[in-house]
Amino acid sequence: MRFWLGFIVLVYLVVALVVRSRRPRIPVWGVMAFASFMVVVFGLVGVDEVVSAVDLDVILFLIGMFSLVSLANSSGLLEMVARWFISVFRRRVALLYGSSLLFGVLAAFVVNDTVALMGPPIAYTLSRLAGVDPKLMFLLLAFSLTIGSVMTPIGNPQNVLIAVESGVEAPFIAFLAKLALPTLVNLIATTYVLVKVFRVEDREIGVALIPHEALRNRRDAQLAAVGIALTIALLLVNDVLELYRAPHIVYRGIIPFVIAAGIYIFASNPREVLSGVDWGTIVFFITMFVTMEGVWRSGVLQPLLNIILPAKSCGFIGILRITIASILLSQLLSNVPFTKLFIEYMKSLGYTGNDKNEWIALAMSSTIAGNLTILGAASNVIILEVLESRMGTTITFTEFLKIGAIVTLVNTAIYLLFLHL
């Protein structure tokens, strides 16, 4: 009976996400919230077990990071950085490569969903400055922030989950060491693919941007810069302390949350900072934890997982199996819910924090899966919602898939090559 109840929840999620792609009025967090309601009503997770199903470390991490980024956005700091970066380039193709690196690096350190929220206006401005098809810039934004977020454990929500729950030592250092170089290669390779697909003609760009004019509040910008820099520095230091078996903070989500808590009072408008937090994503995560706990307990996915990864498998074969499972199943569940489920499955097979390459392969492939279809990543859905609700345009499922299939194939091949070597 539990199996079929879990099956009903999964069918609802897949159908609801497909319908949502055509009716963006329905928020993703609303879809997941109703799924968690179903899980509790069906008895897959008891009412008294709901709190224990939610990983508070991840929730605090997201609230802290979103707060710092909200301050950076409202102060104009992020726009100033974007303008400065763009002003370096004078030719159209160079601007596209630079934009890809900008979106990717921002996503790596300020969470890709945040860049998805602030990126579309920047992408649209860039398309006008460079005189290129806006769809090219929106696709470049979607692909670049997905790729860029791969290389750090704070780049996207699924990486946060893996860093917190896998037991990998010093995840910040481990991710950067394994994934930074192939990520930069992939950002360049993806831009090359888009330039060729859209047949972009290179020419001079005559528009100049003055970066500091983007600042709306200098003091808030300084606060945000200090907060984000301090968060990244403390996460790195904490990793080093863990590597040397020194006292360190086990629950890493506390770090950005405490830093944000110390900054609120000094912001010119603390309420505006908190209102800029993506609370929809927070609700999505809370309800996702509950939903996936219920689905896991139902056992509905175990037969399929047993086919793709029947037992613990290390080395390149294990990495390949994990990659295939991630890319395929992320299209059904979206990458964050899939990752939550697959973490539990890998643990049940005996994977521990010592299996660093396998956990990093999961982070890489579950993230890159977002480049295959619009439904593969929450950040894609966020970009699509901004395009449809604010800009009166869209990218269809088919348009995304045609180019996304090429990009995903190239991305996966490059990452697997680097992980194998």
C-alpha positions in Angstrom: 0.0 0.0 0.0 2.8 2.4 0.9 4.4 1.7 -2.5 1.3 2.8 -4.4 0.9 5.9 -2.2 4.4 6.9 -3.0 3.8 6.2 -6.6 0.8 8.6 -6.5 2.9 11.3 -5.0 5.6 10.9 -7.7 3.0 10.9 -10.5 1.5 14.1 -9.1 4.9 15.8 -8.9 5.8 14.9 -12.5 2.4 15.9 -13.9 2.3 19.1 -11.8 5.7 20.2 -12.9 4.9 19.6 -16.6 1.6 21.6 -16.2 3.5 24.3 -14.3 5.8 24.8 -17.3 2.7 25.8 -19.3 1.0 27.7 -16.5 3.7 29.6 -14.6 1.1 31.1 -12.3 1.5 28.0 -10.2 4.7 28.4 -8.2 7.2 25.5 -7.9 7.1 25.8 -4.1 3.3 25.5 -4.2 3.6 22.2 -6.1 6.0 20.8 -3.6 4.1 22.1 -0.6 1.0 20.2 -1.8 3.1 17.1 -2.3 4.2 17.3 1.3 0.6 17.7 2.4 -0.2 14.5 0.5 2.7 12.7 2.1 1.4 13.6 5.6 -2.2 12.8 4.8 -1.3 9.4 3.3 0.6 8.6 6.5 4.0 8.2 4.8 5.4 10.7 7.3 3.7 11.1 10.7 2.6 14.6 11.8 5.1 14.4 14.7 7.9 13.4 12.3 7.6 16.4 10.1 10.1 18.5 12.1 12.7 15.8 12.2 12.5 15.3 8.4 13.6 18.9 7.8 17.4 19.5 7.7 17.7 22.8 9.6 21.3 23.2 8.7 20.4 23.6 5.0 17.5 25.9 5.7 19.7 28.2 7.9 22.4 28.2 5.2 19.9 29.3 2.5 18.4 32.1 4.7 21.8 33.5 5.5 23.1 33.4 1.9 19.8 34.8 0.5 20.0 37.6 3.0 23.5 38.6 2.1 22.7 38.5 -1.6 19.5 40.4 -1.1 21.6 43.3 0.5 24.1 43.1 -2.4 21.3 43.2 -4.9 19.3 46.1 -3.4 22.5 48.2 -2.8 23.4 47.8 -6.5 26.6 45.9 -5.7 25.8 43.0 -8.0 24.9 45.3 -10.9 28.1 47.3 -10.4 30.2 44.1 -10.6 28.3 43.1 -13.7 28.8 46.5 -15.4 32.5 46.5 -14.5 33.0 43.0 -15.9 31.1 43.9 -19.1 32.9 47.2 -19.6 36.1 45.2 -20.1 34.9 43.7 -23.4 34.7 45.6 -26.7 33.6 43.0 -29.2 30.4 41.0 -29.4 31.7 37.4 -29.1 34.2 38.5 -26.4 31.2 39.9 -24.4 29.4 36.6 -24.7 32.3 34.7 -23.3 32.8 37.2 -20.6 29.1 37.1 -19.7 29.2 33.3 -19.4 32.1 33.6 -17.0 30.4 36.4 -15.1 27.2 34.4 -14.6 29.1 31.2 -13.8 31.4 32.8 -11.2 28.5 34.6 -9.6 26.5 31.4 -9.4 29.4 29.6 -7.7 29.5 32.0 -4.8 26.0 33.5 -4.4 23.7 30.5 -5.2 22.5 29.9 -8.7 18.8 30.5 -7.9 19.7 34.0 -6.8 21.5 34.8 -10.1 18.4 33.3 -11.8 16.3 36.0 -10.2 18.6 38.9 -10.9 20.1 37.6 -14.2 17.3 38.1 -16.8 17.3 41.9 -16.7 21.1 41.9 -17.1 20.9 39.3 -19.9 18.3 41.4 -21.7 20.4 44.6 -21.4 23.4 42.7 -22.7 21.5 41.4 -25.7 20.6 45.0 -26.6 24.1 46.2 -26.1 25.6 43.4 -28.2 22.8 43.3 -30.7 22.2 39.6 -30.4 19.0 37.4 -30.1 17.6 37.8 -26.5 17.0 34.0 -26.5 20.7 33.5 -27.0 21.4 35.6 -23.9 18.7 33.9 -21.8 20.0 30.4 -22.7 23.6 31.5 -22.0 22.4 32.7 -18.6 20.6 29.5 -17.8 23.4 27.2 -18.9 26.2 29.3 -17.4 24.8 29.6 -13.9 24.0 25.9 -13.9 27.6 25.1 -14.9 29.2 27.7 -12.7 27.3 26.5 -9.6 28.9 23.1 -9.9 32.3 24.1 -8.6 31.5 25.0 -5.0 29.3 23.5 -2.2 27.4 26.8 -2.0 26.7 27.2 -5.7 23.4 25.5 -5.7 20.9 23.8 -3.2 21.8 20.2 -4.2 25.5 20.9 -3.6 24.6 22.2 -0.2 22.7 19.0 0.5 25.7 16.9 -0.6 28.2 19.0 1.4 26.1 18.8 4.5 24.9 15.2 4.4 27.6 13.2 2.6 30.3 13.4 5.3 33.0 14.5 2.8 35.8 16.3 4.6 36.4 19.9 3.8 33.8 20.1 1.0 34.6 23.6 -0.1 38.2 22.7 -0.8 37.3 19.3 -2.3 34.8 20.8 -4.7 37.1 23.5 -5.9 40.1 21.1 -6.3 38.1 18.7 -8.4 35.6 20.9 -10.3 37.0 24.4 -10.7 39.1 23.8 -13.8 36.5 21.6 -15.8 33.8 24.2 -14.9 35.8 27.0 -16.4 36.5 24.9 -19.5 32.7 24.1 -19.8 31.7 27.7 -19.5 33.9 28.5 -22.5 32.8 25.4 -24.4 29.1 26.1 -23.9 29.5 29.7 -25.1 31.3 28.3 -28.2 28.4 26.0 -28.9 25.8 28.8 -28.6 27.9 31.1 -30.8 27.9 28.5 -33.5 24.2 27.4 -33.1 23.0 31.1 -33.3 25.7 32.0 -35.9 26.8 35.1 -34.1 28.7 37.5 -36.2 31.6 39.2 -34.3 31.7 43.0 -34.4 32.6 46.0 -32.3 30.4 47.2 -29.4 30.3 51.0 -29.1 28.3 51.3 -25.8 30.2 52.2 -22.6 29.1 51.4 -19.1 30.1 53.3 -15.9 30.2 50.7 -13.1 29.9 52.9 -10.0 26.7 54.5 -11.3 24.9 51.3 -10.5 25.5 51.7 -6.8 22.3 52.8 -5.0 23.6 52.7 -1.4 27.4 52.6 -0.9 27.3 51.6 2.8 24.9 48.7 2.2 27.2 47.6 -0.7 30.2 47.6 1.6 28.3 45.6 4.2 27.2 43.0 1.6 30.7 42.7 0.2 32.2 42.2 3.7 29.4 39.7 4.6 29.8 37.6 1.5 33.7 37.7 1.6 33.7 36.8 5.3 31.3 33.9 4.7 33.4 32.4 1.9 36.6 32.9 4.0 35.1 31.3 7.1 33.8 28.3 5.1 37.3 27.8 3.6 39.0 28.2 7.0 36.5 25.8 8.5 37.4 23.2 5.8 41.1 23.6 6.6 40.5 23.1 10.3 38.5 20.0 9.5 41.3 18.6 7.3 43.8 19.0 10.2 41.4 17.5 12.7 41.2 20.8 14.6 38.0 22.1 16.3 35.6 23.3 13.6 32.0 24.0 12.9 30.2 20.8 12.0 26.9 22.5 10.9 28.2 24.8 8.2 24.8 26.4 7.6 25.3 28.3 10.8 28.1 30.3 9.3 26.2 32.5 6.7 23.2 32.6 9.0 25.2 34.1 11.9 27.0 36.6 9.6 23.7 37.7 8.1 22.2 38.0 11.7 25.1 40.3 12.6 24.5 42.5 9.5 20.8 43.1 9.5 20.8 45.8 12.1 23.4 47.9 10.2 21.6 47.8 6.9 19.8 51.0 5.9 16.5 49.1 5.6 16.6 45.7 7.4 13.0 44.9 6.4 13.9 45.3 2.7 16.8 42.9 3.1 14.6 40.3 4.7 11.9 40.8 2.1 14.5 40.2 -0.6 15.0 36.6 0.6 13.6 34.1 -1.8 11.1 32.7 0.8 9.5 30.6 -2.0 12.7 28.6 -2.2 12.8 28.2 1.6 9.3 26.9 1.6 10.2 24.6 -1.4 13.1 23.1 0.6 11.2 22.6 3.9 8.3 20.9 2.0 10.8 19.0 -0.2 12.5 17.4 2.8 9.1 16.2 4.0 8.0 15.0 0.6 11.2 13.1 -0.2 11.2 11.4 3.2 7.8 10.1 2.5 8.7 8.9 -1.1 11.8 7.3 0.3 9.9 5.4 3.0 7.4 4.2 0.4 10.1 2.3 -1.5 8.7 3.4 -4.9 12.0 4.4 -6.5 14.1 1.5 -5.2 13.4 -0.9 -8.1 14.6 1.7 -10.6 17.6 2.7 -8.6 18.5 -0.9 -8.1 18.7 -1.3 -11.9 21.0 1.8 -12.5 23.2 1.4 -9.3 22.5 -2.1 -7.8 25.4 -2.0 -5.4 28.2 0.3 -4.2 30.5 0.8 -7.2 33.7 2.8 -7.0 36.1 4.1 -9.6 35.1 5.3 -13.0 32.2 2.8 -13.5 30.6 4.0 -10.3 31.0 7.6 -11.3 29.4 6.8 -14.7 26.5 5.0 -13.1 25.8 7.9 -10.7 26.1 10.3 -13.6 23.5 8.4 -15.7 21.1 8.1 -12.8 21.4 11.8 -12.0 20.9 13.1 -15.5 17.9 10.9 -16.2 16.0 11.0 -12.9 16.6 14.7 -12.4 14.3 15.3 -15.4 11.5 13.6 -13.6 11.9 15.1 -10.1 14.1 18.2 -10.8 17.6 18.0 -9.5 17.1 19.1 -5.8 14.4 16.5 -4.9 16.3 13.8 -6.8 19.6 14.6 -5.0 17.9 14.4 -1.6 16.5 10.9 -2.5 19.8 9.7 -4.0 21.9 10.8 -1.1 19.8 8.4 1.1 20.1 5.7 -1.5 23.9 6.0 -1.7 24.2 5.9 2.1 22.1 2.7 2.2 24.6 1.2 -0.3 27.5 2.0 2.0 28.9 5.2 0.5 30.6 7.3 3.2 32.5 10.6 3.3 35.6 8.7 2.2 34.1 8.2 -1.3 34.9 11.7 -2.3 34.9 11.2 -6.1 31.5 9.5 -6.1 29.8 12.3 -4.1 31.5 15.0 -6.3 30.2 13.1 -9.3 26.7 13.3 -7.9 27.1 17.0 -7.3 28.4 17.5 -10.9 25.8 15.3 -12.7 22.7 16.3 -10.7 23.6 19.9 -11.4 24.5 19.5 -15.1 21.2 17.7 -15.6 19.6 21.1 -15.4 21.0 21.9 -18.8 19.1 19.2 -20.6 15.5 20.4 -20.1 13.7 23.3 -18.5 12.3 21.0 -15.8 15.8 19.7 -14.9 16.6 22.6 -12.5 14.7 25.0 -10.3 16.9 27.8 -11.6 15.6 27.2 -15.2 12.0 27.5 -13.9 12.9 30.7 -12.1 14.3 32.3 -15.2 11.3 31.2 -17.3 8.9 32.7 -14.7 10.8 36.0 -14.8 10.7 36.0 -18.6 7.0 35.3 -18.8 5.8 37.4 -15.9 8.0 40.5 -16.4 9.3 40.5 -20.0 6.4 39.0 -22.0 8.6 36.4 -23.7 9.5 32.8 -23.2 11.7 29.8 -24.2 9.7 26.7 -25.1 10.5 23.2 -23.8 11.5 22.1 -27.3 13.8 25.1 -28.0 15.6 24.5 -24.7 15.9 20.8 -25.3 17.4 21.1 -28.8 20.3 23.1 -27.6 20.4 21.7 -24.1 21.0 18.2 -25.3 24.2 19.3 -27.1 25.3 21.4 -24.2 24.7 18.6 -21.6 26.5 16.1 -23.7 29.6 18.4 -24.0 29.5 19.3 -20.3 29.2 15.7 -19.1 32.0 14.5 -21.4 34.4 17.2 -20.1 33.6 16.6 -16.4 33.9 12.8 -16.8 37.2 13.2 -18.5 38.6 15.4 -15.7 37.2 13.2 -13.0 38.7 10.1 -14.7 42.1 11.7 -15.1 
